[in-house]
């Protein structure tokens, strides 16, 4: 049985050489030369790195079936918004209370929002991914044409990151999409927004919860989070004119007053500036359709992951954590 399995692996490489050592592929060689000319890497170090890479089909398969595309809201929500998640979030909050207080003071981002991001992304660091980041980004750069431009850019950022941080490119582990650490930063986000929040002259989003908390807060501040402002409200809809409004847009584009004219109003009593821009959110519940009004801070959450169900899960988990924490 072991011999048969071994022969199968060998035949796989012979029949489909894309899955073998990729360092000699023309597209990889072109990438290597670009990194040599534009960023001062040596051909030897780049080739050495790619000799450790084999294309991973399971990564491509995972990219083709994300939960946000295959599930409705009523199926997606229970995956992330649970009592167990909220309890774990409160514990993480209490264990890192000083870092959360510091982050809120410096960046204006409340603990429950940071916690909800960490809960949805990695269950507070319990599941940061089991894929080689180098393999994930290489697979998606060279074997996933639909988004190859984005992942090739991230692969470049990754090599720059590992050189800056003094680590072996083959040593870091992450998600099937190349996201890293407790907050699941892509390499470009790591380089731009990860910070040394604990003062040890190192940006560590794997082991330092303080750096993780500060880095997520920094990310939100950089993407327009406004301290003390609301995120989203469930809405009532009436008539038919609201159906003309595009739903689930990332950027707020229609005023609260215009929404009211279309028959859309917040379900709860709240004072909102009639001129404030918003989006109309539509979610498929079990037996009906939910409508929400998304504001600036909802957009900030979507800048972390541009999917409405993701952002709504983060918001709902944040409220659950906040209520339980008291």
N, C-alpha and C positions, 0 to 999 in steps of 0.2 A: 504493500500500500504506500509506503514512504517513497519507494522508487518511482511508482506511478505518479505520485504528486510532484516529485522533483522533475520528472520528464515533462509534466504539464507546464511547469513554470518555464523550463527551458524552451519548449515549443512556443510558448506565449511570446517570449522575447524574439524568437526567430521569425515568427509569423507577423508580429507587430513590433518592429524595432522602436517605435515611439515610446514604448514602455521600458526600454533598456536605458543605459547611460546616455544622457542627452547632450553631453558636452560638445559633441562633434556635429550636432545638427546645424544647418545653415542659419536658421532663425536665432538659435542660441548663440552661435558665433557672431552674428550681427549685433546682438545685444551686448556680448562681451566687448566687442570693439567700441561700441558706443560708450560703455562705462569706462573703458581705458582712456578714450580721447576726451570725454567730457568731465570725468570725475577723478582721473588720476589713479585708477586701480591698475594693477598689473594683470597682464593676460594670464599669467601662471596662477595667481590667486583666484581669479574668476573661474578659470577652467577647473581648478581643484574643487571649488564649491559645487559646480554643476555635475561633476563626476559622482557626487553623493546623492544626486536627484534621479528618481525614476517617476515617470508620470503615473498618477494615482487615479484610476477610473472612478473610484468611490467618491472622490472629491467632485468630479463633474456630475455624477449622479445626484449628489446632495444639492448642488447648485440648481439643479433642474426641478427640485421639489421642495422649496422652502415652505414652511407652515403658513406664511402669510398669503401664499398663492393657492394652497390646496385646501384651506380650512375657512369656514365662515366664522364670524365673531363669536357666536355661541359655542363653537368648538375650540377656538383659539384661547379665549379668556381663561378657561379653567386650567390651562397648561401653566399659567404664570400667576394668576391672582387667586391665591389660596391662603387659608389660615396658617398652614405650615410656613409658607413664604413670609407672611407677615410676622410670625413669631421669630423666625430666623432674622428678619430685618431689625426687629426691636433689640434682639441680643447683640447684633453687629453694631447697632447704634450705641448701646450702653457700653460695649467693650471699647468703642472708639469715640466716646463723647467729646473729648477735648478737640480732636481733629475735626469733627463735624461742626463744633462751635466756632472754631477758627475759620473753617471754610465758609460758613455762612456770614461771618463778620467781614471777611475779605472779599468775597465774591457775590454775596447776596443770594446764594442758592440754598434752599432749606434742606435739612438732612433727609427728609422723606423722599425727595426727588432723587438725590444721589443714591439712596438706598434702593429705590425701586429700579433704577438703572442696573445696579449691581445684582439685584435679585433676578431680573428678567434675563440679563446677559449670562451670568455664570452661577446663579444661586449662591451669591456672596463668596465667590472664589472656589466653590466646590467642583465646578466643571469648566475649566478654562480651555479645554480642547486637547485632543491627543494626536494632532497632526504636526509634522515638521512644518514650520512656517515657510521655510525655503521651498519645500516640496509643494505645498499648497499654492503658493504664489507662482511658482514655475509652471505647475500644471495648468493653472487658469490663464497664465500669460500666453502659453504656447499651444494649448489644446482646447481653449474655450473661446472661439472667435467672437461670440456675441458680446463679450465684455473684455476682450484682450487688451484694449487700450487702457482701460482703468487698471487692470491687474498688472500690466507691464509697468505702469507708472508706480504702482505700489511696490513692485519688485525692486525698482530702482531706489525707492525710498528705503526699502528694507536693507539693501546693501550699504547705503549711506548711514543708516541707523546703527547697524552692527559695527561699522568702522568707528563711528563716534563713541559708542559705548564699550568698544574693545571686547566684543564677544564673537565667537565662531558663528557664522551664518547658519550652519547646520545644527546648532545647539538649541535654538528656541522652539518651543512648542506653542500651538495655538489652535484656532478653529479651522474647519475645512476651507474657510474663505481667507485665512491668513490673519485673523484678528487675534490680539494678544492680551494676556494678563486678565486680572479680575474685571477690568472695565471693557475688555475686548476692543482695544484701540487698533486700528489699522496702522501700518508703519508711518504714513503721512501724519496721522493724528498724533501718534506718539511723538514724532519730531517737533510738531507744532505746539502741542498742548500738555504733554506729560511734564510734570514739574517735580522738583525736589522739595517736598512739603515738610519733610522731617529733619532737614538740615544736615544730612550726611554726605552731601555732594554727589548723590547718585539718584537717578530717576528710576525707581523700581516699582512697576505696576504688577509684579508677581507676588512679592513677599511683604512689601510695606503697605499696610492699610492706610497709613497717613498719606503716602504719596498717591495712592489710588483715589482717596477722597479729594485731595487737593486738585488732582489732575482732572477729575470729572467736573468739579466745580469750575475750574479754569476753562474747560471746554464749553460749558453752558454759558458762562459770562461772555466768552468770545463769540458765541452764536446768538447773542441778543437777549439772554434771560434778563427779565426785569424784576428786581426784588420786590416782594410784597404784592405782586399783581396776580390775578387769577389765571387759571390755565384753560379750563373748558367747563361748559354747563350743558346739561341735557336740555333739549328744546322741545317745545310744542309746535306743531305745524298745522296750519289750517288752510282751506282752499286748495287751489291747484297751481297758483303762480310760483310757489316755491320750487316746483319741479323744473323750472327753467334755470335754476342756479346750479352751476357745476359743483359736484361734491368731492370731498376728500382731497382738496388741493393742499399743497404744502404751505404756501405763502398766503396770509390773510389778504383778501382782495375786495371785500364788500363790507360796507359800513353796517353797524348795528341798526341804524335807522332804516337802511335799505332792506335789511333782513325783515324788520318789523313790517315794512310795507308789503313784503312778499308773504306775510303770514307766519313768520318764524320769530318766536319769542322765548326767552329763558323760562324754564319750568319753575325755577325758584325765584324768589324776589331778590333782586340785586340791582344796584345802581351801576349802569354802564354808560360810558360816554357814547352818545349817539353817533359820533364821528369815528369811533374806534373801528379799525378794520378787523374782520373776522373771516373764518371759513365755515362752511356747512359740512358737517361730518355725518356720514350715513353708515350705519352698521347693521348687519343682519342678525337679529336676535332669533331665539328659538321659534317664536310664533308671530313675530311682527318685525318692524324695522325701527331702530332707534335713530334719533337725530340729536346731534350735539352742536354747540357753537364753540368753535376753537378760536382762541385768542393768540396773542403774540407768544406767550410762553408754551403753548401747544406746538407752535412752529419750532421753537427752540428744541423741544423734545424730538421732533421729526428730523431735525438736523443731525441727531445722533443716529437715527435710522429712519429713512424716509417712507415709512409705511404706517398708515393710520392705525391699524390694529396694534402694532407695536407701541406707538405713542399712547394709545388709550389704555393698554395694559400697564404701562409705566404709571400713568396717572392714577388708575384705580388701585394699583398696588401701593402707591405712595399714600393714598388716603386711608387704606386699610392699616398700613404701618403706623401712620400718624395717630389714628384713632386708638390703636392698641397701646401705643407708647404713652398716650395721655399728656 
